[in-house]
């Protein structure tokens, strides 16, 4: 029964990774031309919080991308993701500077505040974050032409 539960968890994790890839593809249409860009998200007050996305490494089958975001009441959030182009999956590889491979080596369930499903939670956060970016993202530049 334990193997079946692990299979269901893995299937759900893959679903999130595939969904994140689709959301990221909607957010960035021509990432090959522009290696970095930024936009704003209105959260809470009238202040627009800046999101900065940059391409850090590209290979034939993958791309590593860094997302930085700072909100009013929290410290700067940094997420590094890897896009797997052939599999059409997007996975969080580093969250706040903590690499995903380090999570699995801790024997305790709550060592350093991490839980067993930490990778799943990181990808779930990315999913919600990308959804907010698509629904509420705003240009930081004023594209309205002058009347004169």
SELUMLUM-190107 format. One record per atom (N, C-alpha, C, O, CB): residue in one letter; atom name; z, x, y. Coordinates in Angstrom, 3 decimals. Each point is the difference from the previous one (the first is absolute). Glycine has a CB too. Layout:
BEGIN
   aa   at          w          u          v
    A   CA          Z          X          Y
...
This chain:
BEGIN
   aa   at          w          u          v
    X    N      0.000      0.816     -1.186
    X   CA      0.000     -0.816      1.186
    X    C      0.000      0.870      1.263
    X    O     -0.553     -0.392      1.028
    X   CB      1.755     -1.412     -2.300
    X    N     -0.583      2.978      1.189
    X   CA      0.078      0.877      1.151
    X    C     -1.385      0.492      0.423
    X    O     -0.275      0.107      1.195
    X   CB      2.566      0.581     -1.923
    X    N     -3.169     -0.385     -0.242
    X   CA     -1.355      0.450      0.318
    X    C     -0.793     -1.089      0.705
    X    O     -0.799      0.291      0.891
    X   CB      0.864      1.232     -2.865
    X    N      0.150     -2.778      1.581
    X   CA     -0.705     -1.110      0.639
    X    C      0.438     -0.142      1.460
    X    O     -0.827     -0.272      0.870
    X   CB      0.642     -0.903     -3.099
    X    N      1.479      1.358      2.501
    X   CA      0.510     -0.061      1.368
    X    C     -0.584      1.131      0.846
    X    O     -0.372     -0.218      1.153
    X   CB      2.492     -0.842     -1.993
    X    N     -2.204      2.268      0.273
    X   CA     -0.584      1.124      0.722
    X    C     -1.474     -0.254      0.289
    X    O     -0.497      0.359      1.067
    X   CB      2.140      1.193     -2.154
    X    N     -2.345     -2.173      0.136
    X   CA     -1.410     -0.317      0.193
    X    C     -0.172     -0.996      1.142
    X    O     -0.898      0.158      0.827
    X   CB      0.463      0.278     -3.263
    X    N      1.281     -1.453      2.489
    X   CA     -0.071     -1.002      1.068
    X    C      0.305      0.645      1.351
    X    O     -0.658     -0.309      0.994
    X   CB      1.339     -1.499     -2.620
    X    N      0.320      2.709      1.673
    X   CA      0.320      0.711      1.241
    X    C     -1.166      0.876      0.441
    X    O     -0.324      0.040      1.187
    X   CB      2.753     -0.061     -1.808
    X    N     -3.065      0.722     -0.313
    X   CA     -1.135      0.852      0.324
    X    C     -1.186     -0.834      0.486
    X    O     -0.700      0.384      0.937
    X   CB      1.484      1.288     -2.644
    X    N     -0.995     -2.798      1.068
    X   CA     -1.092     -0.898      0.393
    X    C      0.220     -0.524      1.417
    X    O     -0.943     -0.072      0.789
    X   CB      0.605     -0.583     -3.198
    X    N      1.563      0.294      2.731
    X   CA      0.331     -0.478      1.339
    X    C     -0.136      1.122      1.033
    X    O     -0.460     -0.232      1.118
    X   CB      2.022     -1.463     -2.128
    X    N     -1.161      2.913      0.629
    X   CA     -0.134      1.150      0.889
    X    C     -1.477      0.279      0.290
    X    O     -0.368      0.252      1.148
    X   CB      2.517      0.714     -2.059
    X    N     -2.986     -1.009     -0.113
    X   CA     -1.441      0.214      0.179
    X    C     -0.607     -1.082      0.887
    X    O     -0.891      0.276      0.804
    X   CB      0.785      0.831     -3.053
    X    N      0.588     -2.333      2.101
    X   CA     -0.473     -1.098      0.836
    X    C      0.284      0.309      1.473
    X    O     -0.868     -0.199      0.850
    X   CB      1.255     -1.445     -2.740
    X    N      0.830      2.134      2.200
    X   CA      0.342      0.352      1.375
    X    C     -0.886      1.134      0.506
    X    O     -0.449     -0.035      1.145
    X   CB      2.812     -0.703     -1.550
    X    N     -2.617      1.730     -0.420
    X   CA     -0.839      1.127      0.408
    X    C     -1.432     -0.448      0.293
    X    O     -0.619      0.469      0.955
    X   CB      2.050      1.059     -2.336
    X    N     -1.951     -2.435      0.558
    X   CA     -1.348     -0.523      0.233
    X    C     -0.044     -0.866      1.257
    X    O     -0.956      0.070      0.772
    X   CB      0.525     -0.014     -3.244
    X    N      1.451     -0.859      2.672
    X   CA      0.074     -0.846      1.183
    X    C      0.128      0.857      1.258
    X    O     -0.620     -0.304      1.018
    X   CB      1.675     -1.531     -2.385
    X    N     -0.262      2.896      1.308
    X   CA      0.147      0.903      1.142
    X    C     -1.327      0.673      0.350
    X    O     -0.300      0.202      1.177
    X   CB      2.691      0.187     -1.823
    X    N     -3.184     -0.042     -0.362
    X   CA     -1.306      0.612      0.248
    X    C     -0.907     -0.974      0.752
    X    O     -0.688      0.386      0.945
    X   CB      0.935      1.021     -3.027
    X    N     -0.245     -2.664      1.657
    X   CA     -0.814     -1.005      0.681
    X    C      0.465     -0.211      1.440
    X    O     -0.820     -0.088      0.914
    X   CB      0.401     -1.026     -3.118
    X    N      1.727      1.033      2.404
    X   CA      0.531     -0.171      1.350
    X    C     -0.338      1.204      0.877
    X    O     -0.376     -0.163      1.160
    X   CB      2.233     -1.252     -2.082
    X    N     -1.727      2.607      0.378
    X   CA     -0.304      1.204      0.763
    X    C     -1.488      0.064      0.326
    X    O     -0.376      0.456      1.080
    X   CB      2.295      0.732     -2.181
    X    N     -2.767     -1.638      0.182
    X   CA     -1.437     -0.036      0.252
    X    C     -0.340     -0.975      1.124
    X    O     -0.915      0.253      0.784
    X   CB      0.504      0.337     -3.182
    X    N      1.134     -1.692      2.480
    X   CA     -0.194     -0.941      1.108
    X    C      0.420      0.616      1.321
    X    O     -0.657     -0.198      1.022
    X   CB      1.022     -1.706     -2.588
    X    N      0.707      2.636      1.545
    X   CA      0.549      0.592      1.215
    X    C     -0.890      1.114      0.529
    X    O     -0.201      0.107      1.210
    X   CB      2.490     -0.687     -2.000
    X    N     -2.820      1.404     -0.090
    X   CA     -0.825      1.134      0.379
    X    C     -1.384     -0.190     -0.602
    X    O     -0.182      0.110     -1.213
    X   CB      2.201      1.420      1.350
    X    N     -2.983     -1.812      0.714
    X   CA     -1.344     -0.237     -0.521
    X    C     -0.827      1.281     -0.082
    X    O     -0.718      0.199     -0.980
    X   CB      0.830     -2.494      1.927
    X    N     -0.031      3.162      0.050
    X   CA     -0.798      1.233     -0.008
    X    C      0.902      1.224      0.145
    X    O     -0.019      0.683      1.024
    X   CB     -1.933     -1.931     -0.036
    X    N      2.721      1.505     -2.005
    X   CA      0.954      1.105      0.043
    X    C     -0.676      1.359     -0.151
    X    O      0.597      1.027      0.320
    X   CB      1.117     -2.561     -1.253
    X    N     -2.953      1.546      0.448
    X   CA     -0.708      1.270     -0.155
    X    C     -0.345      0.599      1.359
    X    O      0.002      1.221      0.160
    X   CB     -0.932     -2.014     -2.351
    X    N      0.631     -0.064      3.174
    X   CA     -0.381      0.488      1.331
    X    C      1.219      0.410      0.821
    X    O      0.011      1.073      0.603
    X   CB     -2.020     -2.556     -0.674
    X    N      3.020      0.646      0.095
    X   CA      1.198      0.273      0.775
    X    C      1.105      0.483     -0.938
    X    O      0.373     -0.701     -0.941
    X   CB     -1.027     -1.042      2.667
    X    N      1.169      2.930     -1.469
    X   CA      1.042      0.568     -0.863
    X    C      1.396     -0.494      0.358
    X    O      0.932      0.127     -0.795
    X   CB     -2.361      1.877      0.516
    X    N      1.572     -2.573      1.486
    X   CA      1.287     -0.565      0.387
    X    C     -0.232     -1.091      1.045
    X    O     -0.981      0.032      0.744
    X   CB      2.169      2.165     -1.239
    X    N     -0.293     -3.136      0.535
    X   CA     -0.053     -1.042      1.006
    X    C      1.374     -0.640      0.126
    X    O      0.880      0.210     -0.834
    X   CB     -3.325     -0.625      0.356
    X    N      2.610     -0.357      1.521
    X   CA      1.289     -0.649      0.233
    X    C     -0.233     -1.401      0.554
    X    O     -1.058     -0.309      0.548
    X   CB      2.169      2.546     -0.128
    X    N     -0.111     -3.057     -0.578
    X   CA     -0.017     -1.364      0.515
    X    C      1.435     -0.439      0.189
    X    O      0.924      0.709     -0.396
    X   CB     -3.125     -1.239     -0.748
    X    N      2.396     -0.609      1.735
    X   CA      1.342     -0.485      0.277
    X    C      0.325     -1.253     -0.786
    X    O     -0.886     -0.773     -0.364
    X   CB      0.723      1.760      2.620
    X    N      1.442     -1.173     -2.509
    X   CA      0.501     -1.207     -0.660
    X    C      1.128     -0.561      0.856
    X    O      0.988      0.692      0.249
    X   CB     -1.625      0.171     -2.572
    X    N      0.505     -2.107      2.777
    X   CA      1.117     -0.601      0.737
    X    C      1.082     -0.460     -0.977
    X    O     -0.245     -0.851     -0.855
    X   CB     -1.327      0.116      2.699
    X    N      2.751      1.299     -1.712
    X   CA      1.116     -0.390     -0.853
    X    C      1.204     -0.327      0.870
    X    O      0.425      0.821      0.813
    X   CB     -1.287      0.625     -2.699
    X    N      1.401     -2.619      1.721
    X   CA      1.194     -0.385      0.738
    X    C     -0.271     -0.265      1.466
    X    O     -0.406     -1.103      0.368
    X   CB      1.717      2.429     -1.961
    X    N     -1.092     -0.332      2.431
    X   CA     -0.152     -0.174      1.442
    X    C     -1.476      0.070      0.387
    X    O     -0.875      0.014     -0.866
    X   CB      3.161      0.985      1.245
    X    N     -2.549     -0.956      0.896
    X   CA     -1.368      0.086      0.500
    X    C     -0.585      1.401     -0.140
    X    O     -1.199      0.201      0.196
    X   CB      1.739     -2.029      1.392
    X    N      0.302      2.784     -1.925
    X   CA     -0.452      1.380     -0.155
    X    C     -0.886      0.128     -1.243
    X    O      0.283     -0.582     -1.047
    X   CB      1.814      1.416      2.196
    X    N     -3.166     -0.062     -1.007
    X   CA     -0.909      0.245     -1.117
    X    C      0.379      1.334     -0.633
    X    O      0.076      1.019      0.688
    X   CB     -1.953     -2.353      0.414
    X    N      2.111      1.329     -2.399
    X   CA      0.362      1.207     -0.737
    X    C     -1.273      0.653     -0.534
    X    O     -0.869     -0.677     -0.551
    X   CB      3.131     -0.302     -0.077
    X    N     -2.365      2.277      0.791
    X   CA     -1.210      0.731     -0.364
    X    C      0.012      0.421     -1.468
    X    O      0.990      0.528     -0.506
    X   CB     -1.158      0.276      2.863
    X    N     -0.950     -1.050     -3.019
    X   CA     -0.224      0.436     -1.380
    X    C     -1.089      1.064      0.052
    X    O     -1.061     -0.215      0.585
    X   CB      1.743     -2.058     -1.585
    X    N     -0.413      3.423      0.383
    X   CA     -0.964      1.098     -0.025
    X    C     -0.379      0.284     -1.449
    X    O      0.868      0.244     -0.838
    X   CB      0.092      0.751      2.973
    X    N     -2.250     -1.027     -2.425
    X   CA     -0.498      0.247     -1.361
    X    C     -0.948      1.189      0.053
    X    O     -0.928      0.032      0.809
    X   CB      1.154     -2.491     -1.454
    X    N      0.016      3.442     -0.229
    X   CA     -0.868      1.180     -0.018
    X    C     -0.336      0.393     -1.432
    X    O      0.808     -0.135     -0.918
    X   CB      0.197      0.920      3.081
    X    N     -2.207     -0.303     -2.311
    X   CA     -0.485      0.490     -1.285
    X    C      0.433      1.446     -0.125
    X    O     -0.389      0.836      0.816
    X   CB     -1.600     -2.426     -0.822
    X    N      2.801      1.902     -1.019
    X   CA      0.529      1.357     -0.109
    X    C     -0.743      0.852     -1.033
    X    O     -0.097      1.216      0.171
    X   CB      2.305     -2.123      0.508
    X    N     -2.726      0.304     -1.732
    X   CA     -0.708      0.784     -1.023
    X    C     -1.007     -0.884     -0.714
    X    O      0.287     -1.153     -0.321
    X   CB      1.715      2.654      0.016
    X    N     -3.165     -0.960      0.064
    X   CA     -1.053     -0.753     -0.675
    X    C     -0.521      0.833     -1.158
    X    O     -0.233      1.201      0.142
    X   CB     -0.398     -2.407      1.999
    X    N      0.451      0.569     -3.274
    X   CA     -0.697      0.626     -1.114
    X    C     -1.072     -0.983     -0.474
    X    O     -0.211     -1.041      0.623
    X   CB      2.278      2.406     -1.317
    X    N     -2.723     -1.041     -0.376
    X   CA     -1.107     -0.839     -0.462
    X    C      0.462     -1.402     -0.398
    X    O     -0.701     -0.979      0.257
    X   CB     -0.457      3.044     -1.036
    X    N      2.316     -2.165      0.162
    X   CA      0.441     -1.287     -0.531
    X    C      1.218     -0.588      0.703
    X    O      0.329     -1.165     -0.222
    X   CB     -1.246      1.898     -1.925
    X    N      1.599      0.052      2.995
    X   CA      1.217     -0.492      0.655
    X    C      0.007      0.363      1.478
    X    O     -0.722      0.895      0.441
    X   CB      1.966     -0.689     -2.607
    X    N     -0.424     -0.909      2.909
    X   CA      0.268      0.315      1.403
    X    C      1.491     -0.152      0.235
    X    O      0.603     -0.978     -0.442
    X   CB     -2.916      0.210      1.175
    X    N      2.912      1.722     -0.041
    X   CA      1.407     -0.091      0.380
    X    C      0.074     -0.387      1.467
    X    O     -0.671      0.592      0.846
    X   CB      1.348      1.139     -2.577
    X    N      0.133     -2.716      2.017
    X   CA      0.099     -0.561      1.341
    X    C      1.457     -0.066      0.407
    X    O      0.871     -0.329     -0.805
    X   CB     -2.978     -1.001      0.469
    X    N      2.362      1.647      1.602
    X   CA      1.354     -0.049      0.531
    X    C      0.075     -1.117      1.034
    X    O     -0.841     -0.094      0.894
    X   CB      1.180      2.580     -1.306
    X    N      0.679     -3.331      0.275
    X   CA      0.238     -1.099      0.927
    X    C      1.342      0.249      0.679
    X    O      1.013      0.203     -0.670
    X   CB     -2.377     -1.842     -0.743
    X    N      1.368      1.622      2.736
    X   CA      1.235      0.163      0.779
    X    C      0.195     -1.238      0.862
    X    O     -0.946     -0.524      0.587
    X   CB      0.705      3.055     -0.564
    X    N      1.472     -2.982      0.040
    X   CA      0.317     -1.211      0.745
    X    C      1.420      0.110      0.526
    X    O      0.911      0.378     -0.736
    X   CB     -2.500     -1.756     -0.673
    X    N      1.778      1.052      2.669
    X   CA      1.368      0.003      0.516
    X    C      0.292     -1.359      0.627
    X    O     -0.718     -0.461      0.888
    X   CB      0.636      2.970     -0.478
    X    N      1.129     -3.124     -0.881
    X   CA      0.429     -1.296      0.510
    X    C      1.132      0.210      0.990
    X    O      0.574      1.087      0.081
    X   CB     -1.264     -2.236     -2.224
    X    N      1.007      0.104      2.895
    X   CA      1.027      0.092      1.034
    X    C      1.374      0.364     -0.559
    X    O      0.671      0.883      0.535
    X   CB     -1.956     -2.554      0.770
    X    N      1.703      1.006     -2.362
    X   CA      1.369      0.149     -0.481
    X    C      0.151      0.925     -1.199
    X    O      1.099      0.126     -0.539
    X   CB     -0.709     -2.381      1.389
    X    N     -1.454      2.895     -1.274
    X   CA      0.126      0.883     -1.153
    X    C     -0.618      1.355      0.320
    X    O     -0.699      0.171      0.999
    X   CB      0.648     -2.148     -2.564
    X    N      0.327      2.926      0.693
    X   CA     -0.603      1.312      0.197
    X    C     -1.463     -0.050     -0.438
    X    O     -0.454     -1.002     -0.553
    X   CB      2.695      2.146      0.204
    X    N     -2.949     -0.096      0.590
    X   CA     -1.421      0.075     -0.323
    X    C     -0.200     -0.137     -1.512
    X    O      0.682      0.648     -0.794
    X   CB     -1.089      0.821      2.819
    X    N     -0.529     -2.314     -2.397
    X   CA     -0.322     -0.212     -1.410
    X    C     -1.281      0.760     -0.312
    X    O     -1.010     -0.158      0.687
    X   CB      2.139     -2.127     -0.706
    X    N     -1.080      3.114     -1.029
    X   CA     -1.170      0.754     -0.419
    X    C     -0.292     -0.305     -1.462
    X    O      0.869      0.107     -0.864
    X   CB     -0.367      1.718      2.541
    X    N     -1.739     -2.207     -1.927
    X   CA     -0.442     -0.333     -1.349
    X    C     -1.256      0.805     -0.283
    X    O     -0.925      0.019      0.812
    X   CB      1.922     -2.363     -0.692
    X    N     -1.033      3.000     -1.252
    X   CA     -1.218      0.677     -0.437
    X    C     -0.526     -0.741     -1.216
    X    O      0.731     -0.274     -0.951
    X   CB      0.057      2.528      1.842
    X    N     -2.069     -2.569     -0.838
    X   CA     -0.603     -0.749     -1.098
    X    C     -1.199      0.762     -0.548
    X    O     -0.584      0.850      0.672
    X   CB      1.362     -3.024      0.340
    X    N     -1.120      1.853     -2.224
    X   CA     -1.186      0.582     -0.633
    X    C     -0.909     -1.137     -0.417
    X    O      0.416     -0.933     -0.687
    X   CB      0.873      2.967     -0.126
    X    N     -2.546     -1.940      1.244
    X   CA     -1.013     -0.964     -0.401
    X    C     -0.769      0.577     -1.180
    X    O     -0.515      1.116      0.070
    X   CB      0.327     -2.035      2.294
    X    N      0.115      0.166     -3.431
    X   CA     -0.799      0.368     -1.168
    X    C     -1.270     -0.839      0.071
    X    O      0.019     -1.190     -0.312
    X   CB      2.040      1.794     -1.122
    X    N     -3.172      0.025      1.850
    X   CA     -1.206     -0.755      0.317
    X    C     -0.668     -0.622     -1.217
    X    O     -0.463     -1.138      0.079
    X   CB      0.156      2.647      1.832
    X    N      0.244     -0.812     -3.016
    X   CA     -0.645     -0.572     -1.191
    X    C      0.827     -1.127     -0.606
    X    O     -0.555     -1.009     -0.436
    X   CB     -0.507      3.221     -0.006
    X    N      2.371     -2.054      0.409
    X   CA      0.882     -1.028     -0.558
    X    C      0.272     -1.111      1.010
    X    O      0.507     -1.062     -0.361
    X   CB      0.541      2.796     -1.103
    X    N     -1.388     -1.485      2.736
    X   CA      0.260     -0.952      1.091
    X    C      1.484     -0.361      0.059
    X    O      0.383     -1.170      0.010
    X   CB     -2.719      0.251     -0.249
    X    N      3.155      1.974      0.279
    X   CA      1.449     -0.158      0.071
    X    C      0.539      0.849      1.149
    X    O     -0.581      1.022      0.366
    X   CB      0.715     -1.472     -2.861
    X    N      0.970      0.011      3.044
    X   CA      0.673      0.689      1.087
    X    C      1.482      0.072     -0.350
    X    O      0.638     -1.027     -0.231
    X   CB     -2.353      0.232      1.954
    X    N      2.262      2.008     -1.762
    X   CA      1.383      0.184     -0.428
    X    C      0.765      0.817      1.023
    X    O     -0.535      0.957      0.560
    X   CB     -0.171     -1.096     -2.955
    X    N      1.952     -0.229      2.642
    X   CA      0.872      0.780      0.869
    X    C      0.441      1.239     -0.781
    X    O      0.564     -0.109     -1.088
    X   CB      0.234     -1.976      2.357
    X    N     -1.062      3.259     -0.701
    X   CA      0.408      1.229     -0.684
    X    C      1.207      0.649      0.667
    X    O      0.699      0.802     -0.620
    X   CB     -3.064     -0.464     -0.085
    X    N      2.614     -0.685      1.975
    X   CA      1.135      0.560      0.717
    X    C      0.474     -1.035      1.014
    X    O     -0.793     -0.528      0.780
    X   CB     -0.055      2.915     -1.096
    X    N      2.140     -2.669      0.298
    X   CA      0.584     -0.971      0.928
    X    C      1.156      0.676      0.720
    X    O      0.976      0.407     -0.630
    X   CB     -1.652     -2.380     -0.838
    X    N      0.571      2.092      2.772
    X   CA      1.011      0.688      0.817
    X    C      0.214      1.433     -0.483
    X    O      1.126      0.498      0.031
    X   CB     -0.004     -2.702      0.419
    X    N     -2.173      2.866     -0.892
    X   CA      0.084      1.385     -0.417
    X    C      0.500      0.217     -1.418
    X    O      0.129      1.142     -0.441
    X   CB      0.241     -0.638      2.781
    X    N     -0.087     -1.579     -3.057
    X   CA      0.511      0.126     -1.366
    X    C     -1.126     -0.293     -0.977
    X    O     -0.533     -1.109     -0.007
    X   CB      2.864      0.445      0.742
    X    N     -2.702      1.629     -1.554
    X   CA     -1.140     -0.124     -0.901
    X    C      0.335     -0.860     -1.210
    X    O      1.119      0.033     -0.511
    X   CB     -1.919      2.202      1.268
    X    N     -0.190     -3.008     -1.208
    X   CA      0.212     -0.939     -1.106
    X    C      0.393      0.676     -1.307
    X    O      0.736     -0.590     -0.790
    X   CB     -2.372     -0.894      1.877
    X    N      1.165      2.708     -1.339
    X   CA      0.325      0.655     -1.264
    X    C      1.477      0.381     -0.079
    X    O      0.534      0.173     -1.096
    X   CB     -2.875      0.684      0.990
    X    N      2.997     -0.725      1.241
    X   CA      1.417      0.351     -0.008
    X    C      0.886     -1.183     -0.385
    X    O      1.111      0.191     -0.495
    X   CB     -1.586      1.518      2.241
    X    N     -0.013     -2.929     -1.519
    X   CA      0.784     -1.192     -0.317
    X    C      0.251     -0.099     -1.502
    X    O      1.096     -0.367     -0.425
    X   CB     -2.063     -0.798      2.430
    X    N     -0.037      1.489     -2.803
    X   CA      0.114     -0.185     -1.445
    X    C      0.882      1.032     -0.693
    X    O      0.419     -0.230     -1.134
    X   CB     -2.656     -0.768      1.217
    X    N      2.533      2.129      0.558
    X   CA      0.791      1.024     -0.684
    X    C      1.498     -0.207      0.131
    X    O      0.772      0.669     -0.688
    X   CB     -2.627      0.890      1.086
    X    N      2.286     -2.466      0.465
    X   CA      1.428     -0.243      0.160
    X    C      0.513     -0.849     -1.163
    X    O     -0.531     -1.084     -0.240
    X   CB      0.309      1.239      2.755
    X    N      1.238      0.310     -3.239
    X   CA      0.475     -0.744     -1.159
    X    C      0.762     -1.271      0.371
    X    O     -0.053     -0.982     -0.740
    X   CB      0.167      3.135     -0.467
    X    N      0.573     -2.154      2.304
    X   CA      0.800     -1.150      0.402
    X    C     -0.883     -1.085      0.598
    X    O     -1.034      0.284      0.606
    X   CB      2.996      1.219     -0.203
    X    N     -1.545     -2.732     -0.580
    X   CA     -0.778     -1.118      0.528
    X    C      0.061     -0.041      1.528
    X    O     -0.963     -0.432      0.634
    X   CB      1.409     -0.852     -2.747
    X    N      0.640      1.715      2.711
    X   CA      0.135     -0.077      1.448
    X    C      0.237      1.363      0.642
    X    O      0.657      0.079      1.038
    X   CB      0.234     -2.372     -1.323
    X    N     -1.401      3.346     -0.298
    X   CA      0.160      1.329      0.573
    X    C     -0.765      0.075      1.315
    X    O     -1.165     -0.394      0.061
    X   CB      1.440      1.413     -2.363
    X    N      0.353     -0.529      3.336
    X   CA     -0.550      0.105      1.340
    X    C     -0.444     -1.352      0.555
    X    O     -0.861     -0.050      0.878
    X   CB      0.143      2.361     -1.432
    X    N      1.288     -3.397      0.060
    X   CA     -0.329     -1.320      0.514
    X    C     -1.280     -0.592     -0.561
    X    O     -0.429     -1.061      0.454
    X   CB      1.604      1.713      1.574
    X    N     -1.794     -0.002     -2.997
    X   CA     -1.244     -0.504     -0.572
    X    C      0.283     -0.864     -1.225
    X    O      0.965      0.224     -0.730
    X   CB     -2.179      1.803      1.583
    X    N      0.362     -3.005     -1.058
    X   CA      0.105     -0.853     -1.180
    X    C     -1.123      0.339     -0.966
    X    O     -0.875      0.806      0.314
    X   CB      1.951     -2.645      1.041
    X    N     -1.049      1.221     -2.533
    X   CA     -1.007      0.279     -1.021
    X    C     -1.405     -0.404      0.452
    X    O     -0.986      0.630     -0.386
    X   CB      2.746     -0.950     -1.355
    X    N     -1.846     -0.722      2.551
    X   CA     -1.309     -0.489      0.424
    X    C     -0.363      0.448      1.414
    X    O     -0.654     -0.734      0.741
    X   CB      0.985     -1.224     -2.233
    X    N      0.091      3.154      1.859
    X   CA     -0.222      0.502      1.358
    X    C     -1.483      0.072      0.351
    X    O     -0.393     -0.412      1.092
    X   CB      2.507      1.715     -1.285
    X    N     -2.947     -0.785     -0.718
    X   CA     -1.436      0.094      0.255
    X    C     -0.594     -1.386      0.230
    X    O     -0.860     -0.176      0.863
    X   CB      0.742      2.259     -2.264
    X    N      0.573     -3.054      0.636
    X   CA     -0.482     -1.365      0.168
    X    C      0.397     -0.533      1.375
    X    O     -0.800     -0.664      0.660
    X   CB      0.956      0.284     -3.149
    X    N      1.061      0.661      2.922
    X   CA      0.460     -0.461      1.306
    X    C     -0.795      0.655      1.130
    X    O     -0.331     -0.664      0.983
    X   CB      2.620      0.302     -1.943
    X    N     -2.600      1.657      0.835
    X   CA     -0.807      0.679      1.016
    X    C     -1.366     -0.669      0.130
    X    O     -0.470     -0.251      1.110
    X   CB      1.668      2.417     -1.588
    X    N     -1.831     -2.453     -0.654
    X   CA     -1.319     -0.620      0.026
    X    C      0.064     -1.448      0.461
    X    O     -0.941     -0.491      0.624
    X   CB      0.238      2.015     -2.455
    X    N      1.788     -2.207      1.535
    X   CA      0.196     -1.356      0.503
    X    C      0.146      0.017      1.522
    X    O     -0.555     -0.858      0.688
    X   CB      1.649      0.194     -2.865
    X    N     -0.346      1.644      2.704
    X   CA      0.137      0.145      1.450
    X    C     -1.363      0.267      0.629
    X    O     -0.337     -0.600      1.021
    X   CB      2.687      1.472     -1.303
    X    N     -3.139      0.025     -0.317
    X   CA     -1.332      0.304      0.523
    X    C     -0.857     -1.253      0.025
    X    O     -0.740     -0.226      0.957
    X   CB      0.918      2.572     -1.822
    X    N     -0.088     -3.158     -0.173
    X   CA     -0.755     -1.243     -0.070
    X    C      0.335     -0.919      1.171
    X    O     -0.896     -0.530      0.657
    X   CB      0.836      0.738     -3.147
    X    N      1.330     -0.391      2.742
    X   CA      0.430     -0.858      1.113
    X    C     -0.385      0.608      1.342
    X    O     -0.415     -0.715      0.912
    X   CB      2.318     -0.124     -2.308
    X    N     -1.766      2.154      1.518
    X   CA     -0.344      0.689      1.237
    X    C     -1.487     -0.127      0.304
    X    O     -0.369     -0.293      1.137
    X   CB      2.252      1.893     -1.525
    X    N     -2.743     -1.389     -0.601
    X   CA     -1.445     -0.121      0.204
    X    C     -0.383     -1.434      0.350
    X    O     -0.900     -0.221      0.811
    X   CB      0.524      2.112     -2.416
    X    N      1.047     -2.860      1.004
    X   CA     -0.261     -1.407      0.324
    X    C      0.335     -0.285      1.461
    X    O     -0.767     -0.668      0.693
    X   CB      1.247      0.022     -3.079
    X    N      0.656      1.147      2.855
    X   CA      0.386     -0.175      1.406
    X    C     -1.006      0.705      0.910
    X    O     -0.370     -0.542      1.041
    X   CB      2.811      0.386     -1.699
    X    N     -2.886      1.346      0.285
    X   CA     -0.982      0.735      0.804
    X    C     -1.298     -0.789      0.144
    X    O     -0.571     -0.065      1.089
    X   CB      1.583      2.223     -1.862
    X    N     -1.474     -2.751     -0.312
    X   CA     -1.249     -0.766      0.042
    X    C      0.166     -1.273      0.819
    X    O     -0.877     -0.355      0.788
    X   CB      0.247      1.282     -3.027
    X    N      1.750     -1.610      2.054
    X   CA      0.208     -1.270      0.687
    X    C      0.366      0.163      1.471
    X    O     -0.394     -0.831      0.818
    X   CB      1.101     -0.111     -2.986
    X    N      0.039      1.992      2.529
    X   CA      0.540      0.113      1.354
    X    C     -0.423      1.251      0.757
    X    O      0.401      0.180      1.149
    X   CB      1.495     -1.471     -1.967
    X    N     -2.691      2.157      0.208
    X   CA     -0.382      1.251      0.650
    X    C     -0.778     -0.236      1.281
    X    O     -0.831     -0.906      0.074
    X   CB      0.789      1.990     -2.298
    X    N      0.311     -0.272      3.228
    X   CA     -0.636     -0.108      1.311
    X    C     -0.514      1.367      0.430
    X    O      0.609      1.030     -0.288
    X   CB      0.893     -2.964      0.909
    X    N     -2.629      1.921      0.070
    X   CA     -0.545      1.230      0.554
    X    C      0.911      0.500      1.108
    X    O      0.545     -0.797      0.763
    X   CB     -2.890      0.079     -1.343
    X    N      2.514      2.017      0.674
    X   CA      0.810      0.588      1.058
    X    C     -0.831      0.254      1.260
    X    O      0.552      0.253      1.070
    X   CB      0.912      0.795     -2.815
    X    N     -2.788     -1.117      1.613
    X   CA     -0.889      0.247      1.127
    X    C     -0.478     -1.323      0.578
    X    O     -0.132     -0.997     -0.710
    X   CB     -0.589      3.189     -0.295
    X    N      0.470     -2.181      2.288
    X   CA     -0.491     -1.183      0.680
    X    C     -1.527      0.044      0.003
    X    O     -0.593      0.854      0.660
    X   CB      2.686     -0.990      0.787
    X    N     -2.726     -0.767     -2.171
    X   CA     -1.461     -0.007     -0.103
    X    C     -0.639     -1.046      0.916
    X    O     -1.187     -0.291     -0.145
    X   CB      1.408      1.080     -2.213
    X    N      0.525     -1.349      3.279
    X   CA     -0.541     -1.004      0.892
    X    C     -0.730      0.716      1.131
    X    O      0.607      0.805      0.705
    X   CB      1.244     -2.455     -1.287
    X    N     -3.155      1.371      0.772
    X   CA     -0.742      0.686      1.069
    X    C      0.467     -0.490      1.366
    X    O      0.440     -1.140      0.147
    X   CB     -2.434      1.403     -1.670
    X    N      1.893      0.609      2.512
    X   CA      0.370     -0.385      1.359
    X    C     -1.052     -0.928      0.587
    X    O     -1.148      0.006     -0.444
    X   CB      2.376      2.165      0.748
    X    N     -0.852     -2.965      0.685
    X   CA     -0.934     -0.952      0.616
    X    C     -0.841      0.642      1.080
    X    O     -0.973     -0.599      0.459
    X   CB      2.568     -1.216     -0.957
    X    N     -1.254      2.989      0.903
    X   CA     -0.746      0.647      1.083
    X    C     -1.104      0.851     -0.540
    X    O     -0.734      0.621      0.770
    X   CB      2.752     -0.633      0.632
